Amino acid sequence: MKEQIRAALESTLRDLQLEPPAQIQLDAPRDKRHGDLSSNVALILARASGLNPRALAARIVERLQERDDCGADVDLAGPGFINFRVHSSGVSAALRELLRTGVEVGRCDAGAGARVQLEFVSANPTGPLNVVSARAAAYGSTLAAMLSLCGYEVQSEFYVNDAGRQIELLGASVRARLTELRGGAQPVPEGGYQGDYVREIAAAIPGADADAWLALPDAESDAAFGAFAVERMVDSQRGNLARFGVRYDRWFRESELHGSDAVSEARDELERSGYVYERDGALFFRSTTWNDAKDRVLVRSDGTPTYFLADAAYHRNKHDRGFAKVINVWGPDHHGHIQRMQALARAFGYPEEWLEVVIVQQVNLVEGGEKVKMSKRAGQLITLAELMDEVGEDVARYFFLMRQHASHLDFDLDLARRQSDENPVYYVKYAYARICSIIRKAASSGLRLRAPELEGSGLDPGADAPLPQAAALERLEEPAERELVQQLVDYPGFVRRAAEAREPHRLTTYSEELARTFHRFYHEQRVIQEDRDLGLARLALCHATRRVLASALHLMAIEAPQSM
């Protein structure tokens, strides 16, 4: 219904020679007597129209009342608000359509099959995944699910940085710990890794391999220990992410680039672009052409390529794989990399909008009102695995999604541990479980609706239970019923808008609001009653709410429990 009204408003504004705002707001008015939805668009566009807000609103209302595609009664209120009361026939039609969609509720073809590559987490394989990586994992996997539902062909990818100085330091750190375990003394190198996980890796090395690697020259020894450690860490990261509900279409290794001609080919192409020059024996990329703070080194004076050149080769590889759009999800420490990577894409000749970078901000774990300190190299690390052990996978995912990704997140461990409706994820789950309970009780009393996706489950309502007639659904006139229907039928458009804005956190807000409205409906209206038609209409509303909540939870990879 919101989408229908929004489309009618946009068309009307253009008829009046006004450019609609990027997003026309349609919100429920505080006083339900004023209708179902209200817009302040006249107040926003008054200056551009040359009219005062109320005069402009009057003209918009007059035009809308002449249309037959708005689906609502329209009137003017206050200093220029436009109020809408949706027609009962529109309410019933929208609800029947939602019930017919089955498990595909929310699916649309906005993406038209465009290929999108979404790279997220890509944590260095030098330690366990921390909470910032966990937030990126929850964000990236949920965004991927939303884009897929909106008709994009999405490939998720984890880039494994398994080359360079950091891997040498990891190998040297493991070698030092192995020597220590065998009774010797060897310090961890400066800049090395101190965590207990390094000692655990050392202890896991088969004795014969350890003997052979210790006998090698230092550089070769570090490389052998580093390679073993990387495999252990990648296996651990993959396992913990799978437990967290995140599975990638591809794990791409940096070593694949160095083991082929990809890096040298990227260098050659950049040199042909005219944006590369030599200085003091090193090769520089002229990224200041695109407003970067300084030009960037591609090849050091000793002839070794930089990480920046490897990144160039990686993104060239992405483009060669035919992705129409590449979205990189990075942590807060990578903010300074955006300009240089955008410059690389432009130098390669890719469209300006081809590479999109999303920064997921810092996470602070808070316990007893105090921040929990974390440091990877010092070994004081709260890992994703430890957090899942502490609060559970579903709670962790939901909490990471509760705030806009560009905002710092204080993760309240005390609240996350509470298994009550004070905890927002449990509040949403309770709503879903309550609906399932209502459906079971209704079925036992002979009130059933057909729901194919429930066949074979404990909620299977029986084979012969058609949808209520439109006349019955039009009886859903109580404020809580109408508000619930409006939230439900807005879901497909809501998912599309949230995906386009790259804001999965909206799912948590939507889910909590929907759960709150359903709880209100449940307390105010009886589903199982003598008036069978009205009972079926309200049962249909329960089924629709269950279906939408299931979809929202599924997008977040959170369980929708039938009982609690």
C-alpha positions in Angstrom: 0.0 0.0 0.0 2.8 2.4 0.8 4.4 1.8 -2.6 1.1 2.4 -4.4 0.5 5.7 -2.5 4.2 6.7 -3.0 3.9 6.1 -6.7 0.7 8.2 -7.0 2.4 11.0 -5.0 5.4 11.0 -7.2 3.3 11.1 -10.4 1.2 13.9 -9.0 4.2 16.0 -8.1 5.6 15.7 -11.6 2.2 16.7 -13.0 2.6 19.9 -10.9 6.1 20.4 -12.4 7.8 19.5 -9.1 10.7 17.1 -8.7 9.9 14.5 -6.0 12.4 14.2 -3.2 14.7 11.1 -3.3 12.5 9.4 -0.7 9.0 10.5 0.0 8.3 9.9 3.7 5.1 8.0 4.6 4.6 7.5 8.3 1.8 6.6 10.6 0.3 9.7 12.1 0.4 10.0 15.9 -3.4 10.3 16.0 -4.9 7.3 14.3 -8.1 9.4 13.6 -6.1 11.2 11.0 -5.7 8.1 8.9 -3.2 5.3 8.2 -0.4 7.3 6.7 0.8 10.9 6.5 3.3 12.7 4.3 5.2 16.0 4.9 6.2 16.3 1.2 4.4 19.6 0.8 6.4 21.2 3.6 9.6 20.0 2.0 8.8 21.3 -1.5 6.9 24.5 -0.6 9.8 26.8 -1.4 10.4 25.2 -4.8 6.7 25.5 -5.6 6.5 29.2 -4.7 3.5 28.4 -2.5 3.2 28.2 1.3 3.1 24.5 2.5 -0.7 24.4 3.1 -1.5 25.9 -0.3 0.8 23.4 -2.0 -0.7 20.5 0.0 -4.2 21.6 -1.0 -3.2 21.4 -4.7 -1.6 18.0 -4.2 -4.7 16.7 -2.4 -7.0 18.0 -5.1 -5.0 16.2 -7.8 -4.7 13.0 -5.8 -8.5 12.9 -5.2 -9.0 13.0 -9.0 -6.8 9.9 -9.5 -8.1 6.3 -9.3 -4.8 4.7 -8.6 -4.0 6.0 -5.1 -6.0 3.4 -3.2 -6.8 5.7 -0.3 -9.0 8.6 0.8 -6.8 11.8 0.9 -7.2 14.9 3.0 -5.3 17.9 4.2 -4.3 18.6 7.9 -2.4 21.2 9.9 0.2 23.4 8.2 0.5 21.1 5.2 0.4 17.4 6.0 -1.3 15.1 3.6 -3.1 12.2 5.2 -4.2 8.9 3.7 -6.8 6.4 4.8 -6.3 3.2 2.8 -9.5 1.7 1.2 -10.6 -1.5 2.9 -10.6 -3.2 -0.5 -7.0 -2.3 -1.0 -6.1 -3.7 2.5 -7.8 -7.0 1.7 -6.3 -7.3 -1.8 -2.8 -6.6 -0.5 -3.1 -9.1 2.3 -4.4 -11.8 -0.1 -1.5 -11.1 -2.4 1.0 -11.4 0.4 -0.5 -14.7 1.5 -0.3 -16.1 -2.0 3.4 -15.4 -2.3 4.3 -18.2 0.1 7.9 -18.4 1.3 9.0 -15.9 -1.5 7.5 -12.9 0.3 9.6 -9.9 -0.4 11.1 -11.2 -3.6 11.3 -8.7 -6.5 13.3 -8.3 -9.7 14.8 -4.9 -9.0 18.3 -6.2 -9.6 17.3 -7.7 -13.0 19.9 -10.4 -12.6 22.9 -8.0 -12.4 26.0 -9.8 -11.1 27.3 -8.3 -7.8 30.4 -9.4 -6.0 30.3 -8.8 -2.2 33.6 -9.2 -0.4 33.4 -8.9 3.4 35.4 -9.8 6.5 38.6 -10.8 4.6 40.5 -10.8 8.0 44.2 -11.6 7.9 44.8 -15.3 8.6 47.1 -14.3 11.5 44.7 -14.7 14.3 41.2 -15.7 15.3 38.2 -13.6 14.1 37.5 -10.7 16.4 34.3 -8.8 17.1 34.8 -6.2 14.3 35.2 -9.0 11.8 32.0 -10.6 13.3 30.1 -7.4 12.8 31.3 -7.3 9.2 30.2 -10.9 8.8 26.7 -10.3 10.1 26.4 -7.2 7.9 27.8 -8.7 4.7 25.9 -11.9 4.8 22.6 -10.2 5.5 23.2 -7.7 2.7 24.0 -10.5 0.4 20.7 -12.2 1.3 18.7 -9.0 0.8 20.3 -8.3 -2.6 19.6 -11.8 -3.7 15.9 -11.5 -2.7 15.8 -8.3 -4.7 16.8 -10.1 -7.9 20.6 -9.6 -8.0 23.0 -12.5 -8.7 25.3 -12.2 -5.7 28.6 -13.9 -5.1 30.1 -13.6 -1.7 33.9 -13.8 -1.3 36.5 -13.9 1.4 40.0 -12.6 0.4 42.7 -14.4 2.2 45.9 -12.3 2.6 48.3 -15.3 2.7 51.4 -13.5 1.4 53.8 -10.9 2.6 55.6 -9.8 5.7 52.7 -10.6 8.1 52.8 -14.3 7.2 56.6 -14.3 7.7 56.0 -12.8 11.2 53.3 -15.4 11.9 55.7 -18.2 10.9 58.5 -16.8 13.1 56.1 -16.4 16.0 55.0 -20.1 15.7 58.6 -21.2 15.4 59.5 -19.3 18.6 56.6 -20.9 20.5 57.6 -24.4 19.2 61.1 -23.9 20.4 59.7 -22.8 23.8 57.5 -25.9 24.0 60.6 -28.0 23.4 62.4 -26.4 26.3 64.4 -23.9 24.4 64.3 -20.1 24.4 63.6 -18.0 21.4 61.8 -14.6 21.6 58.8 -13.8 19.5 60.0 -11.3 16.8 59.2 -7.6 17.1 55.8 -7.1 15.6 55.0 -10.8 15.9 51.9 -12.5 17.4 51.6 -13.2 21.1 48.2 -14.9 21.6 47.7 -18.3 23.1 46.5 -19.5 19.7 50.1 -19.2 18.4 51.2 -21.7 21.0 48.2 -24.0 20.1 49.3 -23.9 16.4 52.8 -24.8 17.4 51.6 -27.7 19.6 49.5 -29.1 16.6 52.5 -29.5 14.2 53.4 -33.1 13.7 56.8 -33.9 15.2 58.5 -35.0 12.0 57.4 -31.8 10.2 58.5 -29.7 13.1 62.0 -31.3 13.1 62.4 -30.8 9.3 61.3 -27.2 9.4 63.5 -26.3 12.4 66.5 -27.6 10.4 65.9 -25.2 7.5 67.5 -21.7 7.2 65.5 -19.1 9.1 63.7 -17.6 6.1 62.7 -21.0 4.8 61.8 -22.2 8.3 59.5 -19.2 8.9 57.9 -19.8 5.5 57.1 -23.4 6.4 55.7 -22.6 9.8 53.8 -19.7 8.3 52.2 -21.9 5.6 51.0 -24.4 8.3 49.7 -21.6 10.5 47.7 -20.0 7.7 46.0 -23.3 6.9 45.1 -23.8 10.5 43.8 -20.2 10.8 41.8 -20.3 7.6 40.2 -23.6 8.6 39.3 -22.0 12.0 37.9 -18.9 10.4 35.8 -20.9 7.9 34.4 -23.1 10.7 33.6 -20.2 13.0 31.9 -18.3 10.2 29.8 -21.3 9.2 28.7 -21.7 12.8 27.8 -18.0 12.7 25.6 -18.6 9.7 28.0 -17.3 7.1 29.1 -19.3 4.1 31.1 -17.9 1.1 30.8 -18.7 -2.5 34.5 -18.4 -2.8 37.6 -18.1 -0.7 40.1 -16.2 -2.9 43.8 -16.3 -1.9 46.3 -13.6 -2.5 48.9 -16.3 -3.3 46.8 -17.2 -6.4 47.7 -13.8 -7.7 51.4 -14.1 -7.0 51.5 -17.6 -8.4 50.2 -16.4 -11.7 50.9 -13.5 -14.0 48.1 -11.4 -12.5 50.3 -9.0 -10.5 52.7 -8.3 -13.4 49.8 -7.9 -15.8 48.1 -5.4 -13.5 51.4 -3.5 -13.4 51.7 -3.5 -17.2 48.2 -2.3 -17.7 48.7 0.6 -15.2 51.9 1.6 -16.9 50.1 1.7 -20.2 47.4 3.9 -18.6 49.9 6.8 -18.3 49.3 7.1 -14.5 52.6 5.4 -13.4 56.0 7.0 -13.0 59.4 6.1 -11.5 61.1 7.9 -8.6 64.2 6.9 -6.6 64.1 3.5 -8.2 60.5 2.8 -7.1 57.3 2.7 -9.2 54.5 5.1 -8.2 50.8 5.3 -9.2 49.5 8.8 -9.7 46.4 8.5 -7.5 46.4 12.2 -6.7 44.8 12.6 -10.1 41.6 11.4 -8.4 42.2 13.5 -5.2 44.1 10.9 -3.2 46.2 12.5 -0.5 49.5 11.3 -2.2 50.7 9.0 -4.9 51.1 5.4 -4.0 54.0 3.0 -4.4 53.3 0.0 -6.7 56.8 -1.5 -6.7 59.5 -0.8 -4.1 63.0 0.2 -5.1 64.2 -3.4 -4.4 61.8 -4.6 -7.0 59.2 -6.2 -4.7 55.5 -5.4 -5.3 53.5 -3.7 -2.6 50.2 -4.8 -1.2 48.7 -2.0 -3.2 49.8 -3.6 -6.5 48.4 -6.9 -5.3 45.1 -5.1 -4.5 45.1 -3.7 -8.0 45.6 -7.2 -9.5 42.8 -8.6 -7.3 40.3 -5.9 -8.4 41.3 -6.4 -12.0 40.6 -10.1 -11.5 37.1 -9.2 -10.1 36.3 -7.1 -13.2 37.6 -9.9 -15.5 35.1 -12.2 -13.8 32.3 -10.1 -15.2 30.8 -8.5 -12.1 28.7 -5.4 -12.9 29.2 -4.1 -9.4 31.8 -4.8 -6.7 31.0 -4.0 -3.1 33.9 -4.2 -0.6 33.0 -4.2 3.1 36.0 -3.0 5.1 36.8 -2.3 8.8 37.3 1.2 10.2 41.1 1.0 9.8 40.7 0.9 6.0 38.9 4.2 5.6 42.1 5.8 4.1 42.2 3.1 1.4 39.0 4.1 -0.3 40.3 7.0 -2.4 43.3 5.1 -3.7 41.2 2.0 -4.7 38.7 4.2 -6.4 41.6 5.8 -8.3 42.8 2.4 -9.4 39.4 1.4 -10.8 39.3 4.7 -12.7 42.8 4.2 -14.1 41.8 0.7 -15.3 38.9 2.4 -17.1 36.1 0.9 -15.0 32.8 2.9 -14.6 32.8 5.3 -11.6 30.1 3.4 -9.8 31.7 -0.1 -10.4 33.5 -0.2 -7.0 31.6 0.6 -3.9 33.2 0.6 -0.5 31.2 0.2 2.8 33.0 0.9 6.1 31.7 -1.1 9.1 32.7 0.8 12.2 34.3 -0.3 15.5 32.7 -2.5 18.1 33.1 -2.1 21.8 32.1 -5.0 24.1 30.5 -3.5 27.2 30.1 -5.4 30.5 28.9 -3.9 33.7 28.9 -0.5 32.0 32.7 -0.8 31.3 34.4 -1.4 27.9 36.2 -4.8 27.6 39.8 -4.1 26.4 41.0 -6.1 23.3 44.4 -6.3 21.6 45.3 -9.1 19.1 49.0 -8.9 19.2 49.1 -8.7 23.0 46.9 -11.8 23.1 44.0 -10.1 25.0 41.4 -11.0 22.4 37.7 -11.6 22.6 37.1 -13.9 19.6 34.0 -14.6 17.6 34.0 -18.2 18.9 34.1 -17.0 22.5 31.3 -14.5 21.9 29.1 -17.2 20.4 29.8 -19.5 23.3 28.8 -16.6 25.7 25.6 -15.3 24.1 24.7 -17.7 21.2 24.9 -17.3 17.4 21.5 -15.7 16.9 21.9 -13.1 19.7 25.4 -12.1 18.4 24.2 -11.7 14.8 21.2 -9.7 15.8 23.1 -7.4 18.1 25.7 -6.7 15.4 22.9 -5.7 13.1 21.1 -3.4 15.5 23.0 -0.3 14.6 23.7 1.5 11.4 27.1 0.1 10.1 28.7 3.5 9.9 28.0 4.1 13.7 30.2 2.7 16.5 28.5 -0.2 18.3 28.5 -0.8 22.0 27.7 -4.5 22.3 25.9 -4.9 25.7 27.0 -8.3 27.0 24.7 -8.1 30.0 21.6 -7.5 27.8 22.8 -10.1 25.3 22.9 -12.8 28.0 19.3 -12.2 29.1 16.9 -14.8 27.7 13.8 -12.6 28.1 11.8 -10.1 26.1 14.1 -7.4 27.4 16.5 -8.8 24.8 15.3 -7.6 21.4 16.0 -10.8 19.5 14.1 -12.8 22.0 11.2 -10.3 21.8 11.0 -10.9 18.0 11.3 -14.7 18.5 8.6 -14.7 21.1 6.2 -13.0 18.6 7.0 -15.7 16.0 6.5 -18.5 18.5 3.3 -17.0 19.8 1.9 -16.9 16.2 2.8 -20.6 15.8 1.0 -21.4 19.0 -2.1 -19.5 17.8 -2.1 -21.4 14.5 -1.9 -24.7 16.4 -4.7 -23.8 18.7 -6.9 -22.5 15.9 -6.3 -25.8 13.9 -7.3 -27.9 16.9 -10.6 -25.9 17.1 -11.3 -26.4 13.4 -10.0 -23.0 12.2 -7.5 -23.6 9.4 -5.9 -21.8 6.5 -3.8 -23.5 3.8 -0.1 -22.7 4.0 1.9 -25.0 1.6 5.3 -24.1 3.2 4.0 -25.6 6.5 3.1 -29.0 5.1 5.0 -31.7 7.0 5.7 -29.4 9.9 4.0 -29.3 13.3 2.0 -26.3 12.0 0.4 -28.1 9.0 -3.2 -26.9 9.1 -4.7 -29.5 6.8 -5.2 -29.8 3.1 -8.6 -28.1 2.5 -8.4 -24.6 3.9 -8.7 -21.8 1.3 -7.9 -18.2 1.9 -10.7 -16.1 3.4 -12.9 -14.2 0.9 -12.2 -10.5 0.3 -15.3 -9.5 2.2 -14.0 -11.2 5.4 -10.6 -9.6 5.1 -12.3 -6.2 4.7 -13.6 -6.6 8.2 -10.1 -6.0 9.6 -10.9 -2.5 10.5 -9.6 -2.2 14.1 -6.6 0.2 14.4 -4.2 -2.6 15.5 -5.3 -4.8 12.5 -4.9 -2.0 10.0 -1.5 -1.0 11.3 -0.4 -4.7 11.2 -1.6 -5.1 7.6 0.2 -1.9 6.5 3.5 -3.0 8.0 3.1 -6.4 6.4 2.3 -5.3 2.9 5.1 -2.7 3.0 7.7 -5.5 3.6 8.7 -6.1 -0.1 9.3 -2.4 -0.7 11.0 -2.1 2.7 13.5 -4.9 1.8 14.3 -3.3 -1.6 14.8 0.1 -0.1 17.0 -1.3 2.7 19.1 -3.3 0.2 19.6 -0.3 -2.1 20.6 1.8 0.9 23.0 -1.0 2.0 21.4 -0.8 5.5 20.6 -4.3 6.8 20.2 -2.8 10.3 16.7 -1.7 9.2 15.6 -5.4 9.4 16.0 -5.4 13.2 14.0 -2.2 13.6 11.3 -3.5 11.3 11.2 -6.9 13.0 10.8 -5.3 16.5 8.1 -2.9 15.3 6.2 -5.7 13.6 6.5 -7.9 16.7 5.3 -5.0 18.9 2.3 -4.4 16.6 1.4 -8.1 16.6 1.6 -8.3 20.4 -0.8 -5.4 20.5 -3.2 -7.0 18.0 -3.0 -10.3 20.0 -4.0 -8.6 23.3 -6.8 -6.5 21.7 -8.4 -9.0 19.3 -9.6 -12.6 19.6 -8.6 -14.9 16.8 -10.5 -18.0 17.9 -14.2 -17.1 18.2 -17.7 -17.9 17.2 -17.7 -15.5 14.2 -15.9 -17.8 11.8 -15.4 -15.4 9.0 -13.8 -12.8 11.3 -11.7 -15.5 12.9 -10.4 -16.7 9.5 -9.6 -13.1 8.6 -7.6 -12.7 11.8 -6.0 -16.1 11.4 -4.9 -15.0 7.9 -3.3 -11.9 9.5 -1.4 -14.3 11.9 -0.2 -16.4 8.9 0.9 -13.3 7.0 2.8 -11.9 10.1 4.4 -15.3 10.6 5.5 -15.4 7.0 7.0 -11.9 7.0 8.8 -12.5 10.4 10.2 -15.8 9.0 11.5 -14.0 6.0 13.2 -11.2 8.0 14.8 -13.6 10.4 15.9 -15.8 7.5 17.6 -12.8 5.9 19.5 -12.3 9.1 20.3 -16.1 9.4 18.4 -16.2 12.7 16.2 -19.1 13.7 12.5 -18.7 13.8 11.3 -21.0 16.6 7.9 -22.7 16.6 7.9 -22.7 20.4 9.8 -21.1 23.3 
